[in-house]
Amino acid sequence: MTHTIYIQNQRHQLDAADLIQSGGEGMVFGLGNTAVKLYHQPTPTHQAKLHHWFAQKWPLPPDILAPCAPVHDKSGQLIGLQMAKLPAHAQPFKRLSQPNFWQQHALRTGQIVPLLQRLHQTLSRLHQLQIVVGDLNETNIFFTPPAQNDSDAFWIDVDSYQFGNFPCPVAMPAFLDPTLYHVTNFGERPYFTPLTDWYAYAVLLVKSLLQVHPYGGVHRQHKTIQARATAGISLFDADVTRPPNARPPETLSDDLLHHLHQTFARGQRRPFPIQLLQQYAQILRTCPHCGLDFPANRRGCPTCSHPTPVPTPPAAGSGPRTLLRVDGFIEAVFTQPNGRLLIIYRQGNQVRLVRAGIGGQLSDEALFSGQPGYRFGAFTLPNGHDFLVVNLPHRPQLLLLDIHAAQPQQVTLLETAMFRDSAVFATTPHHLYRISGGWIMRGTVRSGSYLEEPIGTAHQAQTQLFGDPHSDRIAGFHRIFAQHRFFTIGPDGTERPLPATQPPNSYLTQAALAFAPHQIGVVQKLVATGQTQISVQTFNHQAQWQQSWDLGEDGWETAVNHFPFLQTNFPQPLTPSDRLHCHPAGWLIQQPQQLTFLPHNR
């Protein structure tokens, strides 16, 4: 059986040997160095859409295998289109979701990221031309396996794109934006937008780099991709069991993971920031043990745990850099285990949450309205799921908020003991600590529920707690009349006394605990013979005394806010109220309206 077709008044014969593939909409044949698509059932809509396409003469990106000529039958009816033919060695993007394909072609992430950047450029250009792909998926974009860092990309099925008043009539469910799940007939009118294209692009990126769908893996309650997408339970959720052959999420950069979390868990829609791929490409290193590419700031290979050598950063750009400036007041800064930042600030009566990295601000969202005086804590689950603790002024209640969801959601409302009219609680990187029923309780969230266990005893209204931002360790003191007994409880639950000394004939009026990465500081305001002195004594994590020094009567803020740097000449002028935070890549200087980053190599 043969097909007789006409292209630009030239007659051609197609037979079964020329067939490349057959799909739901038509058949594709090879014709010399071109391809011909013949619709199974040509419609007036097909004809009108192709006539509109050819009339536009768009300056398309070279990757687009666009219709280049109409195809007619012997009666002159338009029945299909001619286009450039895919190279014989081109592969569908779906291959990149298959680990075996990577192994077969010895591919590395550093070779695929430039390909994703090229797709980004092409998609951006289409949008500039007012063209929306619509059915963007892993089977209608092809690529050639890269030699070194070079790879070509090819976009097919262009006649289904959405342009003018012509809709894209098809959609692949796995790449369909959940906001369009309600649509039953995509050919009815244009439904897709550039933002739905960027959603599909993000799906493509995750499948290509992690070898799993963003809503892949197994969840006990939500079984299908559509159910997971509707619930906002992505691959990165703590309750999802990832496929064993999927790459760890830590293979991606923290900034990429944050954007993907915003997209798939929180429902945010915005164009994919190209700088995330540019920055990711710059920080990739290759594991010498298993060959995996991963961000250089990881402590080790996410797959085989091979340790990562610490490179010497370049001296260029080593000065202080402003990460955030607010019209208001910065209340709290928390460094997460992955080096990312959670920043709480107040703007009038509105409390806002900023997520940031050392490269700058990533998002800024309102939390709630209230009067000044709130206190905050934060902790993160090992999978990156964030929680915020909010304490109203002079109240014993602790509101635990899940800030991982699209909107902050209450997990639980707790009550704790009071000390000097303030609620007693502390947070460390992964836990919340409070006092209940005479016990120091350590809690976290598992499977959506808050769970806790007792790890020490407390004295009623006489125990105060402080959390170590560098490890899951707390320290505190029991105030028994005029005496203070200092202690620390390590991540394993072992409690040790901190044997801080006090000069004879002096009494303590105020105490606090402070932390450096490997030290605990006991800060005491002591009064003797009418003189006030600020004493600082340091201990290691085994509660062994190391050294002490005095800061004079006005040194309280300096001792508490600058503790990690009291023994060094800090390279930046500071005021006593400037709060310093240790960060894996440098130091953070928290001021009322500004947060500044100072890299280590300064």
C-alpha positions as CSV (number, residue, x, y, z in Angstrom):
1,M,0.0,0.0,0.0
2,T,1.3,3.5,-0.9
3,H,0.3,7.0,-0.2
4,T,0.5,9.6,-3.0
5,I,1.2,13.1,-1.6
6,Y,2.0,16.5,-3.0
7,I,4.5,18.9,-1.5
8,Q,4.8,22.3,-3.3
9,N,3.2,20.7,-6.3
10,Q,5.7,17.9,-6.4
11,R,4.3,14.3,-6.4
12,H,5.8,11.8,-3.9
13,Q,5.1,8.2,-3.1
14,L,5.2,6.9,0.5
15,D,5.1,3.2,1.3
16,A,5.2,1.1,4.5
17,A,9.0,0.9,4.4
18,D,9.1,4.7,4.9
19,L,7.1,4.6,8.1
20,I,9.0,5.9,11.1
21,Q,6.3,5.8,13.7
22,S,2.5,5.9,14.1
23,G,0.8,7.9,16.9
24,G,-2.6,8.8,18.0
25,E,-2.9,11.8,15.6
26,G,-1.1,10.5,12.6
27,M,1.8,8.6,10.9
28,V,5.3,9.9,10.3
29,F,7.2,8.8,7.2
30,G,10.7,9.4,6.1
31,L,11.1,11.3,2.8
32,G,14.8,11.8,1.9
33,N,16.3,14.0,4.7
34,T,12.9,15.2,5.8
35,A,9.9,13.7,7.5
36,V,6.2,13.8,6.6
37,K,3.4,13.6,9.0
38,L,0.0,12.5,7.7
39,Y,-3.0,13.0,9.9
40,H,-5.2,9.9,10.4
41,Q,-8.3,12.1,10.0
42,P,-7.5,15.6,8.7
43,T,-9.9,18.2,10.0
44,P,-10.7,21.8,9.1
45,T,-9.0,22.7,12.4
46,H,-5.8,21.0,11.3
47,Q,-5.9,22.9,8.0
48,A,-6.6,26.3,9.6
49,K,-3.9,25.9,12.2
50,L,-1.3,24.9,9.7
51,H,-2.3,27.8,7.4
52,H,-1.9,30.2,10.3
53,W,1.5,28.7,11.1
54,F,2.9,29.1,7.7
55,A,1.6,32.6,7.5
56,Q,3.5,33.8,10.5
57,K,7.1,33.1,9.3
58,W,8.4,33.1,12.9
59,P,12.2,33.3,13.5
60,L,12.2,30.0,15.4
61,P,15.1,28.6,17.4
62,P,17.1,26.0,15.3
63,D,16.2,23.2,17.7
64,I,12.5,23.3,16.6
65,L,11.8,20.8,13.9
66,A,8.9,22.9,12.7
67,P,6.5,22.4,9.9
68,C,8.2,23.7,6.8
69,A,5.7,22.9,4.1
70,P,2.0,21.7,3.8
71,V,1.3,18.3,2.4
72,H,-1.8,17.8,0.2
73,D,-3.5,14.9,-1.4
74,K,-4.3,14.7,-5.2
75,S,-7.5,16.7,-4.7
76,G,-5.6,19.6,-3.1
77,Q,-6.8,19.0,0.5
78,L,-4.3,19.6,3.2
79,I,-3.6,16.2,4.9
80,G,-0.3,16.8,6.7
81,L,3.0,18.6,6.9
82,Q,6.6,18.3,6.1
83,M,9.4,18.9,8.6
84,A,13.0,18.2,9.2
85,K,13.8,14.6,10.2
86,L,15.4,13.6,13.4
87,P,18.9,12.3,13.2
88,A,19.1,8.6,13.4
89,H,21.1,8.6,16.7
90,A,18.8,11.1,18.5
91,Q,17.2,9.8,21.6
92,P,14.0,10.8,23.4
93,F,14.5,12.7,26.6
94,K,12.9,9.8,28.4
95,R,16.2,8.0,28.2
96,L,17.7,10.3,30.7
97,S,15.3,9.0,33.4
98,Q,16.8,5.5,32.9
99,P,19.9,4.9,35.0
100,N,21.1,2.2,32.6
101,F,21.2,4.7,29.8
102,W,23.5,6.9,31.8
103,Q,25.8,4.0,32.5
104,Q,25.7,2.9,28.9
105,H,26.8,6.3,27.6
106,A,29.0,7.1,30.6
107,L,27.0,10.3,31.2
108,R,27.6,12.8,33.9
109,T,25.3,15.5,35.3
110,G,27.9,18.1,34.2
111,Q,27.2,17.1,30.6
112,I,23.4,17.2,30.9
113,V,23.0,20.5,32.7
114,P,24.1,22.4,29.5
115,L,21.5,20.5,27.6
116,L,18.8,21.6,30.1
117,Q,20.1,25.1,29.7
118,R,19.7,24.9,26.0
119,L,16.1,23.6,26.4
120,H,15.5,26.6,28.7
121,Q,16.7,29.0,26.0
122,T,14.5,27.4,23.4
123,L,11.4,27.4,25.6
124,S,12.0,31.1,26.6
125,R,12.3,32.0,22.9
126,L,9.1,30.3,22.0
127,H,7.3,32.2,24.7
128,Q,8.7,35.4,23.4
129,L,7.1,34.5,20.1
130,Q,3.8,33.9,21.9
131,I,4.0,30.2,21.3
132,V,3.2,27.8,24.1
133,V,4.3,24.2,23.8
134,G,1.4,22.8,25.9
135,D,2.1,19.1,25.7
136,L,5.8,19.5,26.7
137,N,7.0,16.0,27.7
138,E,9.9,13.6,27.6
139,T,8.8,12.0,24.3
140,N,8.5,15.0,22.1
141,I,12.0,16.4,22.9
142,F,15.0,14.5,21.6
143,F,18.7,14.9,22.1
144,T,22.0,13.4,20.9
145,P,24.1,11.9,23.7
146,P,26.8,14.4,24.5
147,A,30.4,14.2,23.4
148,Q,32.2,16.1,26.1
149,N,29.7,18.9,26.9
150,D,28.2,19.2,23.5
151,S,24.7,17.9,22.8
152,D,22.0,18.8,20.3
153,A,18.3,19.0,21.1
154,F,15.3,18.6,18.8
155,W,11.7,19.5,19.5
156,I,9.1,17.6,17.5
157,D,5.2,17.5,17.3
158,V,5.4,21.3,16.8
159,D,2.0,21.3,15.0
160,S,0.3,20.5,18.3
161,Y,1.8,23.7,20.0
162,Q,-0.6,26.4,21.2
163,F,-0.5,29.6,19.2
164,G,-2.9,32.3,18.2
165,N,-6.4,31.1,19.0
166,F,-5.4,27.5,18.3
167,P,-5.2,25.2,21.3
168,C,-2.8,22.4,22.0
169,P,-5.3,19.5,21.9
170,V,-3.3,16.9,23.8
171,A,-1.6,16.5,27.1
172,M,0.5,13.8,28.8
173,P,-0.8,13.4,32.4
174,A,2.6,13.0,34.0
175,F,3.7,16.4,32.7
176,L,0.3,18.2,33.1
177,D,0.1,21.0,35.5
178,P,-2.3,20.0,38.3
179,T,-4.1,23.3,37.8
180,L,-5.4,21.8,34.5
181,Y,-6.6,18.5,35.9
182,H,-10.2,19.6,35.6
183,V,-9.9,20.0,31.8
184,T,-11.5,17.1,29.9
185,N,-11.1,18.5,26.3
186,F,-7.9,20.4,25.6
187,G,-9.0,20.9,22.0
188,E,-11.9,23.0,23.1
189,R,-9.9,26.2,23.6
190,P,-6.4,27.4,24.6
191,Y,-5.8,26.2,28.2
192,F,-2.0,26.1,28.4
193,T,0.2,29.0,29.5
194,P,3.9,29.7,29.7
195,L,3.7,28.8,33.4
196,T,2.3,25.4,32.6
197,D,5.2,24.9,30.2
198,W,7.6,25.8,33.0
199,Y,5.9,23.3,35.3
200,A,6.5,20.6,32.6
201,Y,10.1,21.7,32.2
202,A,10.6,21.3,36.0
203,V,9.2,17.7,35.7
204,L,11.5,17.0,32.9
205,L,14.5,18.3,34.9
206,V,13.7,16.2,37.9
207,K,13.2,13.0,35.8
208,S,16.4,13.7,33.9
209,L,18.7,14.4,36.9
210,L,17.2,12.3,39.6
211,Q,15.7,9.5,37.5
212,V,12.3,9.7,39.2
213,H,9.1,11.8,38.7
214,P,8.7,14.6,41.2
215,Y,5.7,12.7,42.5
216,G,7.3,9.4,42.2
217,G,8.1,6.9,44.9
218,V,5.5,5.4,47.3
219,H,3.2,7.1,49.7
220,R,0.9,5.1,51.9
221,Q,-2.2,7.2,51.4
222,H,-1.8,8.9,48.0
223,K,-1.1,6.2,45.5
224,T,-1.0,8.0,42.1
225,I,0.9,10.9,40.6
226,Q,-2.3,12.8,40.3
227,A,-3.3,12.2,43.9
228,R,0.1,13.2,45.1
229,A,0.2,16.3,43.0
230,T,-3.2,17.4,44.2
231,A,-2.1,16.9,47.8
232,G,1.3,18.6,47.2
233,I,3.2,15.5,48.4
234,S,6.4,15.5,46.3
235,L,9.3,13.2,46.1
236,F,11.1,15.2,48.8
237,D,8.4,14.7,51.4
238,A,9.4,12.7,54.5
239,D,6.6,10.2,54.1
240,V,7.5,9.2,50.6
241,T,9.7,6.2,50.0
242,R,11.9,6.9,47.0
243,P,12.8,4.2,44.4
244,P,16.1,2.5,45.2
245,N,17.6,3.4,41.8
246,A,16.7,7.1,42.1
247,R,19.4,9.5,42.8
248,P,19.4,11.3,46.2
249,P,17.9,14.8,46.1
250,E,21.2,16.1,47.5
251,T,22.6,15.5,44.0
252,L,21.0,18.8,43.2
253,S,22.0,22.2,44.6
254,D,20.1,23.6,47.6
255,D,18.7,26.4,45.5
256,L,17.4,24.0,42.9
257,L,15.8,21.9,45.6
258,H,14.2,25.0,47.0
259,H,12.7,26.0,43.7
260,L,11.4,22.4,43.1
261,H,9.9,22.4,46.6
262,Q,8.1,25.6,45.8
263,T,6.8,24.2,42.6
264,F,5.8,20.7,43.6
265,A,4.9,21.0,47.3
266,R,3.7,24.6,47.5
267,G,2.1,25.0,44.1
268,Q,4.2,28.1,43.1
269,R,4.2,28.9,39.4
270,R,6.9,31.1,37.9
271,P,9.4,30.9,35.0
272,F,12.3,28.6,35.8
273,P,15.2,30.8,36.9
274,I,18.1,30.1,34.4
275,Q,20.6,31.2,37.0
276,L,19.8,28.1,39.1
277,L,21.3,25.9,36.4
278,Q,24.2,28.3,35.7
279,Q,25.1,28.3,39.4
280,Y,24.6,24.6,39.7
281,A,27.0,23.9,36.8
282,Q,29.6,26.0,38.4
283,I,29.7,24.2,41.8
284,L,29.5,20.6,40.5
285,R,32.4,18.2,41.4
286,T,32.8,14.6,40.5
287,C,33.1,11.9,43.2
288,P,36.4,10.1,42.7
289,H,34.9,6.9,44.1
290,C,31.6,6.4,42.2
291,G,31.8,9.1,39.5
292,L,28.7,11.0,40.5
293,D,28.5,14.7,40.0
294,F,27.2,16.7,43.0
295,P,27.5,20.1,44.5
296,A,30.9,20.8,46.0
297,N,29.5,22.2,49.2
298,R,28.2,18.8,50.2
299,R,30.2,17.1,53.0
300,G,30.5,14.0,50.9
301,C,29.1,12.2,47.9
302,P,25.3,11.8,48.3
303,T,25.4,8.3,46.9
304,C,28.5,6.6,48.3
305,S,29.3,9.0,51.2
306,H,32.8,9.4,49.9
307,P,34.2,12.5,51.7
308,T,34.6,15.7,49.7
309,P,37.9,17.5,49.9
310,V,37.4,21.1,50.9
311,P,38.6,23.4,48.2
312,T,40.3,26.7,48.8
313,P,37.9,29.4,47.7
314,P,39.2,32.2,45.5
315,A,40.1,35.4,47.0
316,A,38.0,37.4,44.6
317,G,34.7,38.7,46.0
318,S,35.7,37.9,49.5
319,G,34.3,41.1,51.1
320,P,31.1,41.5,53.1
321,R,27.9,41.1,51.1
322,T,24.4,42.2,52.1
323,L,22.0,39.2,51.9
324,L,18.9,41.0,53.1
325,R,17.8,44.5,53.9
326,V,14.3,45.0,55.3
327,D,11.9,47.9,56.0
328,G,11.3,46.7,59.6
329,F,13.1,44.6,62.1
330,I,14.9,41.3,61.8
331,E,13.7,39.1,64.7
332,A,15.6,35.9,64.2
333,V,18.0,34.1,61.9
334,F,18.3,30.3,61.6
335,T,20.9,28.5,59.7
336,Q,19.5,25.2,58.4
337,P,21.6,22.0,58.3
338,N,22.1,22.4,54.5
339,G,23.4,26.0,54.9
340,R,20.2,27.7,53.8
341,L,18.7,30.4,56.0
342,L,15.3,31.1,57.5
343,I,14.9,34.7,58.5
344,I,12.0,36.1,60.5
345,Y,11.4,39.8,60.4
346,R,8.6,42.2,61.4
347,Q,7.2,44.9,59.1
348,G,4.8,47.0,61.2
349,N,2.5,44.4,62.7
350,Q,3.1,41.8,60.0
351,V,5.5,39.0,60.7
352,R,7.2,37.7,57.5
353,L,9.4,34.7,56.6
354,V,12.3,35.0,54.3
355,R,14.1,32.0,52.8
356,A,17.6,32.8,51.6
357,G,21.0,31.3,50.7
358,I,24.4,32.9,50.8
359,G,23.7,34.1,47.3
360,G,20.8,36.2,48.5
361,Q,17.0,36.1,49.1
362,L,14.9,33.4,47.6
363,S,11.4,34.1,48.9
364,D,9.5,36.4,51.2
365,E,6.1,35.6,52.5
366,A,3.7,36.8,55.2
367,L,3.1,34.6,58.2
368,F,0.7,36.4,60.5
369,S,0.0,39.8,62.1
370,G,0.6,40.5,65.8
371,Q,2.2,42.8,68.3
372,P,6.0,42.9,68.9
373,G,7.5,40.5,71.5
374,Y,7.0,37.1,69.7
375,R,9.8,34.6,70.1
376,F,10.7,32.0,67.5
377,G,12.5,28.7,67.0
378,A,13.0,26.6,63.9
379,F,14.1,23.1,63.1
380,T,14.4,20.9,60.0
381,L,13.8,17.2,59.4
382,P,16.7,15.3,57.7
383,N,14.8,15.5,54.4
384,G,14.7,19.3,54.5
385,H,11.1,19.7,55.8
386,D,11.0,22.9,57.9
387,F,9.0,23.8,61.0
388,L,8.7,27.1,62.9
389,V,8.0,27.5,66.6
390,V,6.1,30.7,67.6
391,N,5.7,31.9,71.2
392,L,3.4,34.7,72.1
393,P,4.8,37.3,74.5
394,H,4.5,36.2,78.2
395,R,2.5,33.1,77.3
396,P,3.4,29.4,77.9
397,Q,2.0,28.3,74.5
398,L,4.2,27.1,71.7
399,L,2.6,27.1,68.2
400,L,4.3,24.6,65.9
401,L,3.9,25.5,62.2
402,D,4.7,23.4,59.2
403,I,6.2,26.0,56.8
404,H,6.9,23.3,54.2
405,A,3.4,23.3,52.9
406,A,1.8,25.8,50.5
407,Q,0.5,27.8,53.4
408,P,1.9,27.6,57.0
409,Q,-0.2,24.9,58.7
410,Q,-0.5,24.2,62.4
411,V,1.0,20.9,63.5
412,T,0.2,21.3,67.2
413,L,-0.1,23.7,70.1
414,L,2.0,22.9,73.1
415,E,2.5,24.4,76.6
416,T,5.8,24.7,78.4
417,A,7.1,26.0,81.7
418,M,7.8,29.6,82.4
419,F,11.0,31.2,83.6
420,R,11.1,34.9,84.6
421,D,7.8,35.4,82.7
422,S,9.1,33.8,79.5
423,A,8.3,30.5,78.0
424,V,11.1,27.9,78.2
425,F,11.9,26.3,74.9
426,A,14.8,25.8,72.6
427,T,15.4,24.5,69.1
428,T,18.4,22.8,67.5
429,P,18.8,21.8,63.8
430,H,16.4,18.9,64.1
431,H,14.5,19.2,67.4
432,L,12.3,21.3,69.6
433,Y,12.8,21.2,73.4
434,R,10.4,22.2,76.1
435,I,9.5,21.5,79.7
436,S,6.4,19.4,80.6
437,G,5.5,17.8,83.9
438,G,8.9,18.3,85.4
439,W,10.7,16.8,82.4
440,I,12.8,18.3,79.6
441,M,11.2,17.0,76.5
442,R,12.8,16.5,73.0
443,G,10.4,16.5,70.1
444,T,10.3,16.2,66.3
445,V,7.7,15.5,63.6
446,R,7.2,12.1,62.1
447,S,4.6,11.2,59.5
448,G,2.9,14.5,60.1
449,S,2.6,14.0,63.9
450,Y,4.6,15.7,66.7
451,L,6.3,13.1,68.9
452,E,8.6,13.7,71.9
453,E,10.5,11.9,74.6
454,P,11.8,12.9,78.0
455,I,15.6,13.4,78.2
456,G,16.1,15.1,81.6
457,T,14.5,16.5,84.7
458,A,13.5,20.1,85.2
459,H,12.8,22.3,88.3
460,Q,9.4,24.0,88.3
461,A,9.8,27.6,87.1
462,Q,13.5,27.3,87.7
463,T,15.0,25.8,84.6
464,Q,16.1,27.6,81.5
465,L,17.1,26.0,78.1
466,F,19.3,27.1,75.2
467,G,19.6,25.4,71.8
468,D,22.9,24.8,70.0
469,P,22.5,25.9,66.3
470,H,25.3,23.7,65.2
471,S,24.2,20.3,66.6
472,D,21.3,18.6,68.4
473,R,22.6,19.6,71.8
474,I,21.1,21.8,74.4
475,A,22.5,23.5,77.5
476,G,20.8,25.3,80.3
477,F,20.7,25.8,84.0
478,H,18.6,25.1,87.1
479,R,18.3,28.1,89.3
480,I,17.9,26.9,92.9
481,F,17.5,30.0,95.0
482,A,20.8,31.9,94.5
483,Q,22.7,29.0,93.0
484,H,22.9,28.1,89.3
485,R,23.7,24.6,88.2
486,F,24.7,24.5,84.5
487,F,24.4,21.5,82.3
488,T,24.4,20.2,78.8
489,I,22.5,17.3,77.1
490,G,24.1,15.9,74.0
491,P,22.5,14.5,70.9
492,D,22.6,11.0,72.4
493,G,20.7,12.2,75.5
494,T,23.6,12.1,77.8
495,E,23.5,14.9,80.4
496,R,26.7,16.4,81.8
497,P,27.2,19.2,84.4
498,L,29.1,22.3,83.2
499,P,31.3,23.1,86.3
500,A,31.3,26.9,85.9
501,T,33.0,28.6,88.8
502,Q,32.1,31.8,90.6
503,P,34.4,34.2,92.5
504,P,34.0,34.2,96.3
505,N,31.7,36.7,97.8
506,S,30.0,37.3,94.4
507,Y,26.5,36.6,93.3
508,L,25.0,35.9,90.0
509,T,22.3,38.2,88.6
510,Q,21.9,36.9,85.1
511,A,23.1,33.9,83.1
512,A,23.0,32.6,79.6
513,L,24.5,29.8,77.5
514,A,26.1,30.4,74.1
515,F,27.5,28.1,71.4
516,A,30.3,27.9,68.9
517,P,30.7,24.9,66.6
518,H,32.7,22.9,69.2
519,Q,32.3,24.9,72.4
520,I,29.7,25.9,75.0
521,G,30.0,29.2,76.7
522,V,28.6,30.0,80.2
523,V,28.0,33.7,80.4
524,Q,27.4,35.1,83.9
525,K,26.7,38.6,85.1
526,L,28.4,38.7,88.5
527,V,28.2,41.4,91.2
528,A,30.8,41.7,94.0
529,T,31.5,44.6,96.3
530,G,29.3,46.8,94.2
531,Q,31.1,46.0,91.0
532,T,29.5,44.2,88.0
533,Q,31.6,41.9,85.9
534,I,30.7,39.8,82.9
535,S,32.4,36.4,83.1
536,V,32.7,33.9,80.2
537,Q,33.8,30.3,80.7
538,T,34.1,27.8,77.8
539,F,33.6,24.0,77.8
540,N,34.0,21.4,75.1
541,H,31.2,19.0,74.3
542,Q,32.4,16.6,77.0
543,A,31.8,19.4,79.6
544,Q,35.5,19.9,80.2
545,W,36.6,23.4,81.1
546,Q,38.8,25.1,78.5
547,Q,39.3,28.8,79.4
548,S,37.7,31.9,80.8
549,W,37.9,35.7,80.5
550,D,36.2,38.8,81.8
551,L,34.6,41.5,79.6
552,G,33.9,44.3,82.1
553,E,30.5,45.5,83.3
554,D,29.2,46.4,79.8
555,G,30.2,43.2,78.0
556,W,26.9,41.3,78.3
557,E,25.7,41.8,74.8
558,T,29.2,41.2,73.4
559,A,29.5,37.9,75.3
560,V,26.1,36.6,74.2
561,N,26.0,37.9,70.6
562,H,29.7,37.5,69.6
563,F,30.6,34.3,71.6
564,P,32.0,32.3,68.7
565,F,34.5,35.1,67.9
566,L,35.5,36.3,71.3
567,Q,38.9,34.8,71.0
568,T,39.6,36.2,67.5
569,N,40.0,39.6,65.9
570,F,36.8,39.7,63.8
571,P,37.6,41.2,60.4
572,Q,34.5,43.5,60.4
573,P,33.7,46.4,62.7
574,L,30.9,45.3,65.1
575,T,28.6,46.9,67.7
576,P,27.7,44.9,70.8
577,S,24.1,44.4,69.5
578,D,25.3,42.9,66.2
579,R,24.5,39.2,66.4
580,L,27.0,36.8,64.8
581,H,26.0,33.4,63.4
582,C,28.4,30.7,62.2
583,H,27.7,29.5,58.7
584,P,29.6,26.7,56.9
585,A,30.8,29.2,54.3
586,G,31.5,32.2,56.5
587,W,29.9,34.5,59.1
588,L,26.5,36.1,59.3
589,I,26.1,39.5,60.9
590,Q,22.5,40.2,62.0
591,Q,21.6,43.8,62.5
592,P,18.1,45.3,63.1
593,Q,17.4,45.9,59.4
594,Q,20.2,44.1,57.6
595,L,21.8,40.7,57.3
596,T,25.4,40.6,56.0
597,F,27.5,37.6,54.9
598,L,31.3,37.6,55.3
599,P,33.0,34.6,53.7
600,H,35.7,32.6,55.5
601,N,38.4,33.5,53.0
602,R,38.4,37.2,53.9
